[in-house]
Amino acid sequence: MANRPGGRRTTVTPKNLAEVRVEVVECDLLIIGGGNAGCFVAVEAAKQNPSLKVVIMEKAEIMRSGACSAGMDAINTYIPEDKTPEDLVRWSRDQVGGGPLREDLALSNARELNEAVDDLERWGLPILRDENGKIRYRGKWDISIHGEQLKPIMAEKAVESGAEVYNRVAGTGLLMDQGRCVGATGLHVRNGTFYVFRAKATVVSTGGAGTLYKSYTADSTNSGAQIWMCPYCVGSGYAMGFRQGAELSSLEQRWVATRTKDFCGPVDTISVGYKAPIINCKGEKVMSRYAHLGGDAAPRYIRANAPMEEWLVGRGPCYCDTRNMAPDKVTAMMTDYLNERPSFVLFLASRGQDVTKEPIEIYGSDPYILGGHTMGGFWVDIERMTTVPGLFAAGETAGGNPNKFVGGCAAEGKLAARGAIAYMKAAGPMPGPADPAFASQVEAEKSRVFAPLMRGAEYDGVTPREMKERLQRLMDEYAGGTSQFYRTNEERLDYALKHIAILQDQFKFLKAADLHELMEANETMDRVDVSEAVVHHLKARRETRWAGWQTRSDYPERDDKNFDCFVETRRDPKTGAVEAFTRPYEQIVSGERMKA
Ligand SMILES: Cc1cc2nc3c(=O)[nH]c(=O)nc-3n(C[C@H](O)[C@H](O)[C@H](O)COP(=O)(O)OP(=O)(O)OC[C@H]3O[C@@H](n4cnc5c(N)ncnc54)[C@H](O)[C@@H]3O)c2cc1C
């Protein structure tokens, strides 16, 4: 058991590829990304087979990494005593307007869900209960927690399970052998070691993709660090798989949420948790306009998009009206924020804002790719294996199954661990490290990853930040970002693809002055590759199914005849050509689907 500290950042950088220190690590199971799902993969793997050597490659520091790093005030899905897993799937289906969604995945996840949340409570997470010991629900499915310590609780269990954690090592690429995944490479972002993790099975759980689009909810947009999502989850997991031909599913169903303006804090805490209504600048209740679709209980994408529609027609700004909240409720709400987004409380204080006198302004977030919220991620089978044998996905990286959130990502971690263990029992032998094809693959990846550093700081090239900002504006303006009220059309998407190809061609001009910039350069290349896939998905769905999450101004209606199905993409690893195609939807859980 080892939780290897990331160490301090070194100022010494290799001057040529021969100076790069390479470390080879052999293991049974590699987990890329020690977040919510990744920690559960490790714990479950040890439970299934304590003799396995499990390694976690974590880009940040496992005790405070990923979506849960700042804490949480709720677990958004936990099945109440009088409800069934099928009921949860029906609710999830309603939240995406009747689907399509992968009901096979959703059902298997739902069956595992409560046990995963119970694990968290057994490990020390305070779940709020009433005087009779019953769990306190904040909405129909979400429960209140004191989750400030949520991430350390999960991470400690992962370390205790015996997993070896390599902190500050960012995954860069998959290692392949005759079409199957046999591990991955990683860059130690503090000391520059290039890691070669050789594994019988690999689970990618690197979270979602943020910072593909320009953010308008955060003041410090230059750094991109004040977005709602964990800023260092940039989609590297998707990019690694996409480059090796793994099939991606439903990336066009982006996650766009209403957030507190200029700070990007969560809004459900106020509007759902404390029933503060969303109002426009005239003081009108915005969701009353959507009464026929469920009003305050309308599907999530409708609630997320409603305030932005008000802006568009001239009735913005919009607010969560906290002015009628009793003082004890305000204190409770601030405590919730201290559990999940502590700096939001400071933000309000720095403005001298008394929320009982001045409502909290809200706005639409930048779009994210998040398979734990919406559906964008790898196409996986019921064992959570992607279309690349040996490569599994869990949490935000696994597509087709929305509304997983904390509990669902944890549950999926367990399912992926079991799938990976079953796979490795049947998998054939691995090539040795000296196998010429394997060794040349490692060399090629090392030179790709280190190329920006090898060009040197004086090279007359492009900095990672310059390329990132170009991409974010391109995606915002042409691929349906916030400034465009999430709308796009065929011509804009074609423009986006053309300019993404230009950026990909300009990878050869990226330069890095130090290891930190080298990490940024690799992140930016990953962002560009994921954006390419996103644009292909947006192009292929020629209808509007989830307005806001996916709005085509040239195809404004839903087209059930042609698009009640999944949109998929795959990039040919040899030619780079991207193919878009569809897969049929299968209804497994009974009930009326198309309510909204
Ligand atoms: C601000 C915020 C508030 C939320 N509030 C709630 C809530 O109240 N209730 C709820 O149920 N859900 C909530 N969610 C959703 C929930 O937290 C996520 O759905 C879930 O935790 C995601 O789990 P994951 O394991 O897929 O990703 P993460 O937990 O984000 O883990 C991804 C991990 O991968 C690592 N990583 C990234 N790139 C690399 C790389 N290249 N190499 C190695 N490692 C890498 C990251 O450092 C991270 O540790 C919230 C999310 C956010 C961002």
The ligand as a Tripos MOL2 file, in Angstrom:
@<TRIPOS>MOLECULE
LIG
   53    58     1     0     0
SMALL
NO_CHARGES

@<TRIPOS>ATOM
      1 C1        -19.1490   21.6080   -8.1720 C.3       1 LIG1
      2 C2        -19.8620   20.2930   -8.2790 C.ar      1 LIG1
      3 C3        -20.9310   20.0430   -7.4490 C.ar      1 LIG1
      4 C4        -21.6020   18.8270   -7.5030 C.ar      1 LIG1
      5 N1        -22.6180   18.5970   -6.6220 N.ar      1 LIG1
      6 C5        -23.1530   17.3630   -6.5320 C.ar      1 LIG1
      7 C6        -24.0790   17.0550   -5.4980 C.ar      1 LIG1
      8 O1        -24.4150   17.8950   -4.6590 O.2       1 LIG1
      9 N2        -24.5610   15.7800   -5.4480 N.ar      1 LIG1
     10 C7        -24.2080   14.8180   -6.3390 C.ar      1 LIG1
     11 O2        -24.6750   13.6800   -6.2220 O.2       1 LIG1
     12 N3        -23.3380   15.1000   -7.3410 N.ar      1 LIG1
     13 C8        -22.7910   16.3330   -7.4510 C.ar      1 LIG1
     14 N4        -21.8710   16.6140   -8.4350 N.ar      1 LIG1
     15 C9        -21.5570   15.5610   -9.4210 C.3       1 LIG1
     16 C10       -20.5690   14.5200   -8.9140 C.3       1 LIG1
     17 O3        -19.6410   15.1290   -8.0710 O.3       1 LIG1
     18 C11       -19.8680   13.8570  -10.0980 C.3       1 LIG1
     19 O4        -20.8360   13.3820  -11.0040 O.3       1 LIG1
     20 C12       -18.9770   12.6860   -9.6950 C.3       1 LIG1
     21 O5        -18.3080   12.9310   -8.4930 O.3       1 LIG1
     22 C13       -17.9790   12.3950  -10.8050 C.3       1 LIG1
     23 O6        -17.1730   11.3040  -10.4650 O.3       1 LIG1
     24 P1        -16.0170   10.7930  -11.4460 P.3       1 LIG1
     25 O7        -15.2300    9.8080  -10.7060 O.co2     1 LIG1
     26 O8        -16.5680   10.4060  -12.7590 O.co2     1 LIG1
     27 O9        -15.1200   12.0870  -11.7260 O.3       1 LIG1
     28 P2        -14.1740   12.8550  -10.7160 P.3       1 LIG1
     29 O10       -14.5480   12.6140   -9.3110 O.co2     1 LIG1
     30 O11       -14.1100   14.2590  -11.1990 O.co2     1 LIG1
     31 O12       -12.7640   12.1370  -10.9100 O.3       1 LIG1
     32 C14       -11.9410   12.3240  -12.0030 C.3       1 LIG1
     33 C15       -10.5030   12.1340  -11.5260 C.3       1 LIG1
     34 O13        -9.6520   11.9810  -12.6480 O.3       1 LIG1
     35 C16        -8.4730   12.7530  -12.4190 C.3       1 LIG1
     36 N5         -7.9140   13.0280  -13.7380 N.ar      1 LIG1
     37 C17        -8.3640   13.8790  -14.6850 C.ar      1 LIG1
     38 N6         -7.5930   13.8070  -15.7730 N.ar      1 LIG1
     39 C18        -6.6360   12.8730  -15.5170 C.ar      1 LIG1
     40 C19        -5.5490   12.3530  -16.2580 C.ar      1 LIG1
     41 N7         -5.2640   12.7700  -17.5040 N.pl3     1 LIG1
     42 N8         -4.7860   11.4090  -15.6800 N.ar      1 LIG1
     43 C20        -5.0270   10.9730  -14.4050 C.ar      1 LIG1
     44 N9         -6.0480   11.4530  -13.6570 N.ar      1 LIG1
     45 C21        -6.8390   12.3790  -14.2170 C.ar      1 LIG1
     46 C22        -8.9600   13.9600  -11.6650 C.3       1 LIG1
     47 O14        -7.9200   14.6020  -10.9960 O.3       1 LIG1
     48 C23        -9.9820   13.3180  -10.7300 C.3       1 LIG1
     49 O15        -9.3930   12.8540   -9.5480 O.3       1 LIG1
     50 C24       -21.2030   17.8360   -8.4390 C.ar      1 LIG1
     51 C25       -20.1420   18.0920   -9.2980 C.ar      1 LIG1
     52 C26       -19.4650   19.3060   -9.2270 C.ar      1 LIG1
     53 C27       -18.3140   19.5630  -10.1660 C.3       1 LIG1
@<TRIPOS>BOND
     1     1     2 1
     2     2     3 ar
     3     2    52 ar
     4     3     4 ar
     5     4     5 ar
     6     4    50 ar
     7     5     6 ar
     8     6     7 ar
     9     6    13 1
    10     7     8 2
    11     7     9 ar
    12     9    10 ar
    13    10    11 2
    14    10    12 ar
    15    12    13 ar
    16    13    14 ar
    17    14    15 1
    18    14    50 ar
    19    15    16 1
    20    16    17 1
    21    16    18 1
    22    18    19 1
    23    18    20 1
    24    20    21 1
    25    20    22 1
    26    22    23 1
    27    23    24 1
    28    24    25 2
    29    24    26 1
    30    24    27 1
    31    27    28 1
    32    28    29 2
    33    28    30 1
    34    28    31 1
    35    31    32 1
    36    32    33 1
    37    33    34 1
    38    33    48 1
    39    34    35 1
    40    35    36 1
    41    35    46 1
    42    36    37 ar
    43    36    45 ar
    44    37    38 ar
    45    38    39 ar
    46    39    40 ar
    47    39    45 ar
    48    40    41 1
    49    40    42 ar
    50    42    43 ar
    51    43    44 ar
    52    44    45 ar
    53    46    47 1
    54    46    48 1
    55    48    49 1
    56    50    51 ar
    57    51    52 ar
    58    52    53 1
@<TRIPOS>SUBSTRUCTURE
     1 LIG1         1 GROUP 0 **** ****
